[in-house]
């Protein structure tokens, strides 16, 4: 299977040298899906193996050549429990059955509760949880039962790791409640009820500490919005542990510097350019469809790929990971970033979990292709049983090119697996957002631009993308509204199209009207610009009909002329794409071309509804897709 897959990957990469066809695209999609299915299986094989677990808990790392790793971090434990749920929910042929899934997750939660409550008699290194509330940095999992480590750093009280655990528990609780698994939901709830995130909070600075040894208030205070620490703020608010006002103050206190790599603008940089610190919260928080996702997470993914290409690397994915061989954990980042230090500890060292996290973005096909390239990069870059080791050197100019880390990392494998679960069916998002505290925190963290377009509205993303691009300012202010169900008039359509063609700063020239019905009309100059650009000749008899609504048939013509040029003519229609559009219909060719360019899928039930008016919600979708707006 692996040999065949690598042949397919090489063929796919070579295929990029020729112009893509629909057959090429279909082949690429097929090989990507086959590969990702295989990756899911192999990663789960590692995570659930006896070799990588002890007492129902994950080894922090495992290696056939390096000894050690038989301890677990708080975040790793939470992600491991959630991975069992994700594996079950995938319903693949290899997925665990529910009784085993419930038993494994229950055992993990029982262990956490025993540590937290102090009910576990074995406490050779002191209490196994801080203040019977939150958890320490490292636990020795090979002990029976496991206990907190004896080292000084083992007793660090980490805020971010506890936040990851809490996010996992919230998801598990919601999933269990929805499925009627009340005992499992109660176990998660008991742990969450005693986790106090305000132990880390500083009311004077409105920031959370990373945590110190036996001291939640110790250590550096989290300072960058685009670091993973924003999950702390979110979870604390979702659990109702601080007020809406304090939540906003805590978000405002985080640094938000912008940065540029080439022509890629990143609105809010993180500290060191490590990819997982940007994107990992988005495994839980639905950030990809927010302005932050469009202006930070998407461009930082583009910047990662562009930087790797500029450096000549064979693949991208710069994120903190284990070094080559038996080397330790190293910092790996890419520009733009706020840190003045070298961003790459070892230039060209890439980690698969970085591009796996990009699977939850709109660049999922690119991320999948990058993972395929990594799997074929060298003989050690993909294990036939367990999938990806933690890192591989992807700089062809380096002497160590193609060498790999000899470790499998629990955290990296969990990132991989959970990203695959979200990519497949939005598993985490769906169940995390069943929690009322989560939905409320999201609305406060990423409030919708328009009061009448909530984040779960069907065209929410498209409307906000049109707003970000400056194509619309809404239909009313105080409060700002979009009026998504209103029909678009021909006058409004003129403004939308002109801004789409010329940019959001465009202002049409002040010229005398040439249509008989636009003199003194508020959109007269926009209408004249649309006529001058050759998109429309009016509605007949020398008029424009500015207040008439725009039909879906008319919009197909307007959009394609605006996208290309006034002389554009689409190919002849087949009459087979929509049941209500025969080849003889006057706009059939325009409508079919619009569909072939993936701008529209019709109005449902195999129809296009050419005579129906275009709503403002539909207009946003048309514009974003036609002009390729971010």
Helices and strands as residue ranges (DSSP letters): H 2-15, H 22-47, E 53-54, E 57-58, E 61-62, E 71-73, H 74-90, H 98-117, E 129-130, E 134-135, E 138-140, E 147-148, G 153-155, H 159-178, H 182-193, G 197-199, E 201-202, E 207-208, H 230-238, H 244-252, E 259-261, E 264-266, H 275-279, G 280-283, H 291-292, I 293-297, H 298-311, E 321-322, E 329-330, E 349-350, H 352-357, G 358-360, H 364-375, E 392-393, E 408-409, H 410-425, H 427-432, H 436-445, H 460-468, H 490-502, H 524-532, H 552-563, H 588-596, H 616-627
